[in-house]
Amino acid sequence: MITSVLPAPRATTRAVTDASATAWALAARNGDPHAAEHFVRALHGDVLRYVAHLSGDPQTAQDLTQETFARAFDSLSRFEGRASARTWLLSIARRAVADSFRRAAARPKLADTHDWQAVLERAQPRGLPGFDDGVALLDLLEALPEERREAFVLTRIVGLSYEDAARFIGCPIGTVRSRVGRARATLERLLLEADALPR
């Protein structure tokens, strides 16, 4: 028998990962500590990327990811596996980021300089591999309408299937496909316009 050495298609791999993560979440709900560890390992990267995108602050992304998993384990007893564990966890992550925005807005901001934003920007690390590309990508994503940006990030960056993204957002699959297609077309147009500008 000949076995293929090619990797499985991405959608199949994602479906297997989703099924495994959901099974681990259900096992962790029943008290299996090894399942809890596998659950965190399987979805940690997705949650980290998602909260980094939503918060726009890579420095707080680790804290928000930990908060997301802490909230998930607090409410794990209510998880029934009707949606994938990834979809359930990303909805918790969205609430954690929203709560962090509310907390930040309620805190007074003190600075001993007139232009504290410029000081903060100068303190950020520069010249790291991929830093400029990351900033350019964030700028391009910010140009998209919010609904299209969310659909694009969930399916193309986080890696959700269209079906899971539709459940997560709360709209039909066709709407997600349309939003992603339009987002992609807008990004391509913006990239072509940027390349056409004189250096």
C-alpha positions in Angstrom: 0.0 0.0 0.0 1.3 3.4 -0.9 0.8 6.3 1.5 1.0 9.9 0.6 3.7 12.0 2.2 1.9 15.2 1.4 0.2 17.1 4.2 -3.5 16.8 4.6 -5.5 19.7 3.2 -5.8 22.6 5.5 -9.6 22.4 5.9 -9.4 18.7 6.8 -6.6 19.4 9.3 -8.6 22.3 10.9 -11.7 20.1 11.2 -9.6 17.4 12.9 -8.1 19.9 15.2 -11.5 21.4 16.0 -12.9 17.9 16.7 -9.9 17.0 18.9 -10.0 20.4 20.8 -13.8 20.0 21.4 -13.2 16.4 22.7 -10.4 17.6 25.0 -12.6 20.4 26.3 -15.4 18.0 27.1 -12.9 15.6 28.8 -11.4 18.5 30.8 -14.9 19.4 31.9 -15.1 16.0 33.4 -11.8 16.5 35.3 -9.1 15.1 33.1 -6.0 17.3 33.6 -4.2 15.9 30.6 -7.2 16.8 28.4 -7.1 20.3 29.8 -3.4 20.7 28.8 -4.1 19.4 25.3 -7.1 21.8 25.0 -4.9 24.8 25.8 -2.1 23.7 23.5 -4.4 23.1 20.6 -6.0 26.5 20.7 -3.5 28.8 22.4 -2.1 30.2 19.1 -5.5 30.9 17.6 -6.6 32.8 20.7 -3.3 34.7 20.9 -3.6 35.8 17.2 -7.2 36.8 17.6 -6.8 38.9 20.8 -3.7 40.6 19.4 -5.7 41.6 16.3 -8.7 42.8 18.3 -6.8 44.6 20.9 -4.2 46.1 18.5 -1.7 45.7 21.3 0.7 42.8 21.1 2.0 43.6 24.6 -1.3 42.8 26.3 -2.2 39.9 24.0 -0.5 37.3 26.3 -2.5 38.7 29.3 -5.7 38.6 27.4 -5.0 35.1 26.2 -4.5 33.9 29.8 -7.6 35.7 30.9 -9.6 34.0 28.0 -8.4 30.6 29.1 -9.1 31.4 32.8 -12.7 32.4 31.9 -13.1 29.3 29.8 -12.0 27.0 32.6 -14.4 28.8 35.0 -17.3 28.2 32.6 -16.2 24.8 31.3 -18.9 23.0 33.3 -21.5 24.7 31.0 -19.7 23.8 27.7 -21.8 21.2 26.0 -19.9 20.9 22.7 -22.8 22.1 20.5 -20.3 24.5 18.7 -16.6 23.7 18.3 -14.4 24.5 21.3 -12.5 27.0 19.0 -15.7 29.0 18.3 -16.7 28.9 22.0 -13.3 30.0 23.1 -13.0 32.9 20.5 -16.4 34.2 21.7 -14.9 34.3 25.2 -11.8 36.0 23.9 -13.9 38.7 22.2 -15.7 39.5 25.5 -12.3 39.6 27.3 -10.9 42.1 24.9 -14.1 44.2 25.1 -13.9 44.2 28.9 -10.3 45.3 28.7 -11.3 48.2 26.5 -13.9 49.2 29.1 -11.5 49.0 31.9 -8.9 51.0 30.0 -11.4 53.7 29.2 -12.4 54.0 32.8 -8.8 54.5 34.0 -7.4 58.0 34.0 -4.4 58.4 31.7 -1.6 60.4 33.3 1.5 61.5 31.4 4.3 63.9 32.4 4.8 65.0 28.8 2.6 67.0 26.4 2.9 64.5 23.6 2.8 61.2 25.4 1.7 59.3 22.3 4.9 60.3 20.4 7.0 59.3 23.3 5.3 55.9 23.5 5.7 55.4 19.7 9.4 56.1 19.9 9.8 53.6 22.7 8.4 50.8 20.6 11.0 48.3 19.1 11.8 48.9 15.5 13.8 46.9 12.9 12.5 43.6 14.2 11.9 41.0 11.4 8.4 41.4 10.1 7.6 44.5 12.2 7.0 46.8 9.2 5.1 44.1 7.4 2.9 43.6 10.5 2.2 47.3 10.7 1.4 47.4 7.0 -1.0 44.5 7.4 -2.7 46.2 10.3 -3.0 49.4 8.3 -4.6 47.5 5.4 -7.0 45.7 7.7 -8.0 48.9 9.3 -9.1 50.2 5.9 -11.8 47.5 5.7 -15.3 47.9 7.1 -15.6 46.2 10.5 -17.9 43.4 9.3 -15.6 42.4 6.4 -12.4 42.8 8.6 -13.9 40.4 11.2 -14.9 37.8 8.7 -11.5 38.0 7.0 -9.5 37.8 10.2 -11.6 34.8 11.5 -11.2 32.8 8.3 -7.8 33.8 6.9 -5.8 34.7 10.0 -7.4 32.7 12.9 -8.2 29.8 10.5 -11.9 29.2 11.3 -14.0 27.5 8.6 -16.7 29.6 7.0 -19.3 27.6 8.9 -17.7 28.2 12.3 -17.1 31.9 11.5 -20.8 32.2 10.5 -21.9 30.7 13.8 -19.4 32.9 15.7 -20.5 36.1 14.0 -24.2 35.0 13.9 -24.9 35.3 10.2 -25.4 32.9 7.2 -22.4 31.2 5.6 -23.0 33.0 2.3 -22.7 36.3 4.1 -19.3 35.3 5.5 -18.1 34.2 2.1 -19.3 37.5 0.5 -17.6 39.6 3.2 -14.3 37.6 2.9 -14.4 37.9 -0.9 -15.0 41.6 -0.8 -12.3 42.1 1.9 -9.8 40.2 -0.3 -10.7 42.3 -3.3 -10.3 45.5 -1.3 -6.9 44.4 0.1 -5.7 43.4 -3.4 -6.7 46.8 -4.8 -5.0 48.6 -1.9 -1.8 46.6 -2.4 -1.8 47.4 -6.2 -2.3 51.1 -5.4 0.5 51.1 -2.9 2.8 49.4 -5.4 1.9 52.1 -8.0 2.9 54.9 -5.7 6.4 56.5 -6.4 9.0 55.3 -4.0 
